[in-house]
């Protein structure tokens, strides 16, 4: 805190104070300028030790000068087939920030070996763990408080990292000459993928995993603005959890949840800091929205559709980093998405995070299927289904009918539901229970199912999940996330 105060004091002496909070912007000419990468070769091209059919190169690049005198450098590991011409297709993904070679796995490795797809993995992590450790995050917050420019937020630098990784790959024209580029990542790396795909038209497809789509991840960017009722609910949940009064989550989750909240808060500015910097109430409120504007893909859908960007999101229903799924379903029912019922963000299994979306085999299979479609046209994508439902209060029966406008007929189809769900941004929501029943085919591209509940629910949320297999790949997609009116 003292370091942040000193930085803020020095910044006030040298930087002009803006009249309002502005969204972060990218200087795309600089983003694409390979001469500014200041590339340092750590390991030049050589056969990959795990498979000689694949070659590898490790470099370190300059992501950019975040503020005068502060450059951010990250490692990039490049992969390509050991033989053949330049890769015409490329996946930009992520790895740890350590200065060592990363490895492609599962879907990415198959795509390199079987289809000649190139891979660029940029080492990126939370701001507090990026070099200079213990100073970069503090400087980021100090500059945001002074300039009111949302360039100084995690989402902005995460997005920049993926774009600069693409620039680094394209600086190797004998290996990479991509016509199509897919960017993907989970959590903060999904934030970066979305931001990069929005800003940089070199990307032709994006697949973020457990990343926010419509609402801020984890709560307001300005710490201290969380509604009091949510704070009370979380405090009570932690108290009951520690006392063994919660049956669907282990008491060992308490320390994990508290530590996670502290880490998340450390990357954000506080209400006290904003007020001390002279911010108005409107500027404070605006910051909570604009801090994530670079990755809020729903604000750019018409332009992205016109550009031809292919989009597919994968989300967990029980993930407080990707809230607002009901609003998303109401406003954007045609956004291609796979909502994993009961899917959680991640963390220690001792905290009861047993369905971590990023590690599920069906998620990796969907990345493979999406890439097979986008790069090779080897399979079709599926249009999000149209859903109708009927809730009969007297019999407590929910009936759901799903129709695929593109006449698709997935081989596996299920109805999932959860009753009396806890609100977004609460710890309890991450442990809500889901149940399922198969859907049966009742007509061409039409599936129907129902469930009878044992008692009247206060709320009833549901989603249908479908698996479509063709040409050796399986795509898992869902309907929009929906709610039945039970009262």
MONORLIN-V279257 format. One record per residue. N is the residue number from 1. NEAR is the number of other C-alpha atoms within 8 Angstrom. Layout:
N NEAR
N NEAR
This chain:
1 4
2 5
3 7
4 11
5 9
6 8
7 10
8 12
9 8
10 8
11 11
12 10
13 6
14 6
15 8
16 7
17 8
18 8
19 4
20 6
21 12
22 8
23 11
24 13
25 6
26 7
27 6
28 7
29 6
30 7
31 12
32 9
33 9
34 9
35 5
36 8
37 12
38 7
39 8
40 7
41 8
42 8
43 8
44 9
45 8
46 8
47 11
48 10
49 5
50 4
51 7
52 9
53 10
54 13
55 13
56 13
57 13
58 15
59 13
60 13
61 13
62 13
63 12
64 9
65 10
66 8
67 6
68 6
69 5
70 7
71 11
72 10
73 10
74 13
75 14
76 14
77 14
78 12
79 12
80 14
81 13
82 9
83 5
84 5
85 6
86 9
87 13
88 11
89 14
90 14
91 13
92 15
93 13
94 12
95 9
96 9
97 11
98 6
99 7
100 6
101 8
102 8
103 5
104 7
105 7
106 7
107 10
108 11
109 9
110 10
111 11
112 15
113 11
114 6
115 7
116 11
117 14
118 15
119 14
120 16
121 13
122 17
123 12
124 13
125 10
126 8
127 9
128 10
129 8
130 11
131 9
132 6
133 9
134 9
135 9
136 12
137 11
138 10
139 10
140 10
141 14
142 13
143 13
144 13
145 12
146 14
147 10
148 12
149 11
150 14
151 10
152 13
153 11
154 9
155 14
156 14
157 11
158 14
159 16
160 14
161 12
162 15
163 12
164 12
165 13
166 10
167 12
168 11
169 11
170 10
171 7
172 8
173 9
174 7
175 9
176 14
177 11
178 10
179 6
180 12
181 13
182 13
183 16
184 15
185 15
186 12
187 12
188 12
189 16
190 15
191 17
192 18
193 16
194 16
195 17
196 15
197 14
198 12
199 8
200 9
201 8
202 6
203 13
204 12
205 13
206 15
207 16
208 18
209 14
210 16
211 15
212 12
213 12
214 12
215 8
216 14
217 11
218 10
219 7
220 10
221 11
222 12
223 11
224 6
225 7
226 9
227 6
228 6
229 6
230 10
231 9
232 8
233 9
234 11
235 8
236 8
237 11
238 9
239 8
240 10
241 14
242 10
243 7
244 9
245 7
246 10
247 6
248 6
249 10
250 12
251 11
252 9
253 12
254 11
255 7
256 11
257 10
258 8
259 8
260 8
261 8
262 8
263 8
264 9
265 9
266 7
267 11
268 10
269 13
270 9
271 11
272 6
273 9
274 12
275 9
276 7
277 8
278 6
279 9
280 7
281 6
282 6
283 10
284 12
285 8
286 9
287 12
288 12
289 10
290 13
291 13
292 10
293 9
294 17
295 14
296 13
297 12
298 7
299 5
300 9
301 8
302 6
303 7
304 10
305 9
306 7
307 7
308 7
309 12
310 9
311 9
312 11
313 10
314 13
315 15
316 15
317 11
318 13
319 14
320 14
321 13
322 17
323 15
324 10
325 10
326 9
327 7
328 13
329 11
330 9
331 6
332 7
333 10
334 7
335 8
336 10
337 13
338 13
339 16
340 11
341 11
342 13
343 14
344 14
345 15
346 9
347 8
348 8
349 7
350 8
351 14
352 10
353 12
354 6
355 9
356 12
357 15
358 10
359 7
360 9
361 6
362 9
363 12
364 11
365 12
366 12
367 10
368 12
369 12
370 10
371 10
372 12
373 12
374 9
375 8
376 7
377 8
378 7
379 10
380 6
381 6
382 7
383 9
384 15
385 10
386 9
387 9
388 7
389 9
390 8
391 11
392 8
393 8
394 5
395 6
396 12
397 12
398 11
399 11
400 12
401 11
402 12
403 10
404 13
405 10
406 6
407 7
408 8
409 9
410 9
411 8
412 7
413 13
414 11
415 15
416 13
417 12
418 12
419 11
420 8
421 10
422 8
423 6
424 8
425 11
426 12
427 10
428 9
429 14
430 11
431 11
432 12
433 7
434 10
435 7
436 8
437 10
438 8
439 11
440 8
441 9
442 7
443 6
444 7
445 11
446 12
447 13
448 12
449 12
450 11
451 8
452 8
453 7
454 5
455 5
456 8
457 8
458 8
459 11
460 14
461 12
462 12
463 14
464 12
465 15
466 12
467 12
468 11
469 10
470 7
471 6
472 5
473 12
474 12
475 12
476 12
477 13
478 13
479 15
480 14
481 12
482 10
483 9
484 11
485 7
486 10
487 3
